[in-house]
Structure formats: C-alpha cells, structure tokens
Amino acid sequence: MVESRSTIAFFGTFRPAVALDLFSVPVNPTTSSAPDEQRLTDGKSYNQNGQAITPAALKELLARNSPALAGVATPDDVDKGRVTGIVFVSERDNGLETLHVALCAAGKTTVVSLADIYGTDTFGGVRMEDSGCLAGGFEVGGRTVGHSLVYVSTKQPAAARRTPWTVVYKTNLADGRTERLTPPDQYDLNPAVSPSGKRVAVANFRFNQWTGEIGRLKTDIVVMNVDRQAQGGLGRSVLIKDGGWPTWGSDTVIFFHRGVDSIDKASGRTNTAWGVYRYDLTTKDDPVKVTPDGIQAMTPAAISETKVAVAVTREGTRIAIAVVDRDKKEQYRHIEIYDYEVGKLASPVIITHSTVLNGFADHYSPFVLDGGTRVGFHRCITDKENTAAPENFSKLQSPPTQKDVGIYRMAGVFPSINKAGTKITYVDNEFKTVWVADEKHGPREAHKNKDSNKILSTTWNQGTDKDTGEEKDIVYFCVGTAFSTDCIEICALEGASELEHNDRRMKTLTNGKYNNAFPSSNKDGTKLVFRSTRNRMGKPEDVKYKNLYIMEDADEGEWGSGTVTQLTDGPWTDSHCTWSPTDDWIVFSSSRDRAPGAPDRDILDAGFFSIFLVLATDPSVLVRVMHSADSLAGHVCHPVFSPFKDSIVVTSDIAGVSADPVSLPIFIHSVRPYGDIFTINLRDKNDIMKNKDIMEFDRITHTRYEYSTPTWTKDLGDDLNNKWKTAGRGAAECPAGTTSEVIQLC
C-alpha cells in the first residue's frame, strides 16, 4: 500500500469525447422532415447498450418495494400502460460502466442503479457490467420461474493472466438472489435470452481462452438453460462455431455477427468483412448470411424470425473524425432493418438518417422496443441535448486496495503532472498541441504543431532551479512522422506555463537521425532517460532496435558538449522508461523476453512486453518485475513509480478484453494492446533484486475501451476540473479517439 494519499491519472483511448445517450425510432419511419426520435434516458453521463424490460418483468421489479423506486411507479401502473422501462449501461456512478434502469412514467424519466435497488453485495465494488436482458417468466412442471436479470460482470477475478473477467450472472428480480451462469474457468460475453425466457445464448471465448485478438474475437455461440434447477441442469452446449453477439428471432432462430478475414495482396494487411447471419435450430443447416457483401454489418437485434435490425457502415471504415467526409452519411454507422427471405437478400430500410443529428453521427447496438414497432440504439449527443458541460477529468471509484489513491480519467493524452502537483501538461486528442494548465492561468496552448507531424509523450522536468529554488518550468515532448519509426525528436519547452504558443523557447534536444521518445528526467532535472533506435547492432537500415539511453545534460541535449550514454543494449524494444523518485532505478517496458522463434512484434501486436527495473548507474543490475502471462505474450506497458517508490502503475492486457471490439465507436482499429490500469506493490524498494516476477497485482479500472499512459503523483484533491479549470479544453470533436497512425509512434 501507498504511504499517503496520491493520485493516478490516465488517458481513455477510443472513448468518445462527446457523451452517448439512448434513443429510439420507429421500424417504419415517416417521410416527414421532422424526426420521430424519442429519448429513452435522462441525458446524464454516458449511456449505452440498452434492452427493453418486458411488462411482466417490470411488474416484478416494482413489486420489490425498493426505496430507490418509491414514488416512481407501481405494478398497477404497468397493467394500465402508464410506465415503461429499459435496462442499460451508464457511467454516472463514479465513472464505472454499470447497469441502471430507466423508468418512464407520467412523462418523466427516472434512472436508478441496480446497486441502489439490490444492494452493493451484488451490484457493488469496482467492476464493469454489460448486456442486461430479462429471463424467466415461464412454467416448468407446474412451477412458475420468476423473472431474472441476466448480465455480464467483471466483479470476479479470473484465475489466470491474460484471461477475460467477463462472466454471465442472473439476479432474481423479486428477491435479489444471484447465481453465476458461466461455468468456472470459462468466459462469456453478450448474453441474449430467448423469447420464451427459457434459454440464454452467449458468445463464449473459444477453448476458454483469449489469445490476444483485438479486432475479431474468437468466440462461439453457446446456449444454456435459464434455471438449472427447474430445467434439469444448465444444459450448456456449443451451438454455432465462430460467431458473436447472438440475438433470438424465436426460440428456434438465432441471428449473430461474424467477421471473415482476408489478406490484402498489396499491403499484406488483414481485412475483416463483418456480416450478420441467421441460424435455424430446427433444420441445423449452415448459417445463412442475411446482409449483403460490401458493407460492414454488426451487432444484430432480432425483431422476428425473419426480420433483424443491424448497425451498418456502408462506405469506408471510419478510424477517426479527421478522415470523415461530413457530407456523406454513409461514412457513419447507421441502423438498418433486413427482412430475410429464403434464397433472397431483401432491400434494407435505413431508419436513422432522419434523427436529430440528421444522420451525421454513428448509431450503435440496436435493440427492440414496443413489440417490435420501434428500435433503440445509442449515439453521441448534440450540445443542445447535453445537460452537462464536458470535463477533462473524470474521478473514478478507487478499488478497496487503493482507497488512499484518487483515480482520474483524462480527455487529454499523455498526461504529466509536476512534482509539486501544481501544473499539468498533456496533448490534445488530435496529437497536434501541447496543453499546459496551472491554478493561476488555467489551460493554455503552450505549443502547436503546424505541419503533419504528431506530438506525443509529454513530461515535466522534475528538478529545481538553483537560482530561484522553484521547480523548473520545462516540459519535454516528442514530435514525429505518422506511420514511421524514423526521426522522432525530443523537444524541450522552457517557460511552458508562462506564454501561449511559446514556440520561440522550444529547443530540440536530439539530432534528427533516430526514433527518440519517452524522455524522463532524474530527480534534480539534470539528465534524461529516453529510448532510441540509434543502436542497429550491425543490422540493415530497416532493422531498428530500441534501447535506453541517458542524455547526460538535459539542457544541452546532444548538441555542443552534450553527450548521450547507452544504458541497455540488445536486439529488442526497450521503451516507456521512467526514473524513480530516488534517482537510483529506472523502470521500463521491454520485449526482450519474447519466446524463442516468436515473431518480432511491436506495440500494436499481441507482443511480448514486460516490466523491468534497471539500476541507473549499472545496466547489469536488472530484474523483470511483471509480465503478462507465463507465455510472455501480451502487454505490460507505460510503467510509472508511485511518489513513494513502493508501487508501480502500468497499463496492461492482463485481464483480456471486456467487450466485443466491433461494438465500440472506432471498431476496425480499436486496438486495445494495453487494456486497463493496474498497480503492483514492490517487495523491497531498497533492494532491486527482491522484486523479481511479482505475481500479485491490483486491477484499478474496468472498461470496454482502452486506458493507457498513466501518471502517478501526490494527492491532488477531489476536483481537478476546478483546480486547473480545464473543462472542455483540448478535447476533440465527437466521436473522438486516437488513430492507429499515432499509436504506431509509441
């Protein structure tokens, strides 16, 4: 544990910069210019992945007489058609992605968390919940099986590393009794309940493991009974090989999505074509594709045995807002309805071109409402629809193991906080501008790039000015060319918090020949450790190993009398280096322990990155602190010491994935090589060699997106938006995210 309060901040990669909310439109839209779109929730926070609550299940929920639902509605209101409900995922409770219900009665929408209804024993703690749906309500042997909520939760740790924590549970609506449906040592996603309420279909990780895929998950469709006691056991079996996101058209028909890979001959890259398929349980014939080739179709929601709503991208694949032709609705993901006829593909009905945003927004994860007459979805919301100002800092709930650590998610990339905790620097989501904020001046653009180069990896000099006794007002950052491992420069910006666009005082510290990145200053700010490709070890020009180097003069760089000393040496990638608060150790990530004969992979692949400690004065004193799995395949990256040197925070894929990547806002390149934020406690902060292969870790975050580039500093309090007045500054437009080209630089 840490010795005193402190703060961890990090970046939420691929999380839209503008909030999401839930809406619905008719299956048969009108032709009038006025959109017939209804809002389903209250507009607070991020809301997504909804499902309708059936009237019978809603009666059981309201009959529970929970104080959280007092005065909202009664079971009698359900019978009289005066109340409707949905269950959905919201981030309103301490930034966690958890299940809530929205009840609409008398024209008013009330949102309540399941934790408030059923207590924190079941719905509590730091976790992610998803895919809530209703089961039960049928009779077996004269016994009525009550309604239950079936959903995914990450509340229980997986036994093995690089294994998803996603497990399907059911909670009885009447009494709150909760049961795990996913068997031990298996991992499921996206449960869907059959219309009779008797069976559950899930996307099950094939061979009960995740193998590092970050685009098209290797899952099978597995079905099981809702009530093992009443139905003579779980009856779990594999129904469809290679499929995900199941949805029932009837008790005998399932729709699902599937990605089919192909290799582009020119580039050698793997392309994935997504389509929606239909499977008939009675005929057991091969699944039939119901969406045409040439489009990307995913996340189906069945309306009937033949009719299905899907999310579709028709033209191109939008990686980031910058490449969108805003005049083409086809660039966005829209909800379309297909009515399948045997041997014939029907023409689709596009139902989201006339929404409030006039179709110029992505629409995600459809679901069926009002007996199939309306279809719901989530999308980003406009300024007029949003009820809260955007914030650059979101305070998240800390896990019990880190109750003295404040956890913040940032809208800015590569956040860095100075040692005194009075200033912050970060890069905007377009990777073009260095932002600096302090309590006196608020946010300002300290440096803005005017060419095609990208900016990454900001960090403060941690030293003190000898003349003034104040911390050095110097920010370091890197500038490089997209899709290149060449010519990334380390730059220093003096007086960073004094003037806006302070380009005149920017100084380049490296000589322009190599890929130089991730600088970190020592305690007194006189030296920098960084990674570079300058050692090719006699290999051809296109082979560029990355090792760690010490810039002996942080002011001079490698110009004039400035020198650079090599610290590590080998045919691998050493990167993400940070000096310890006591100046003796350097922590970094490295691929040096990849398995013999394994492919030479980099950050974007399911590579072989582990965390190491090296003595700053003696590179022979080195120890591996943490790895992703016994196979060493995977990522543990961006390590940073706690202010007290007793712990290290990292970003890692050690908990696999928590959602189907194709359902996320930027789906084709939703790279998630890092995953979530974790901490490890060092065994001995004085003896480096006692910290070899620490197996224990604490999971700090649970998310469907990617959290990365953490920083750990002194306690900063509970309202960083007020502290640095950074609300809404430096964030990109909706929906924002990093691009693959920027991550290539990392």
Helices and strands as residue ranges (DSSP letters): E 6-13, E 20-26, E 38-39, E 47-52, H 55-63, G 67-69, H 75-79, E 83-90, E 98-105, E 108-113, H 114-118, E 129-135, E 138-140, E 143-145, E 148-153, E 167-172, E 178-180, E 188-193, E 199-205, G 206-208, E 219-225, E 237-240, E 244-250, E 253-263, E 270-280, E 288-289, E 296-302, E 307-313, G 321-323, G 329-331, E 333-339, E 349-350, E 363-369, G 370-372, E 374-380, E 393-396, G 400-402, E 405-410, E 413-417, E 423-427, E 433-438, E 442-448, E 454-460, E 474-480, E 489-494, G 503-505, E 506-508, E 517-521, E 528-532, E 547-551, E 564-566, E 574-579, E 585-590, E 608-615, E 618-626, E 634-641, E 647-652, G 661-663, E 676-681, G 688-691, E 698-699, E 706-714, H 720-724, H 740-744
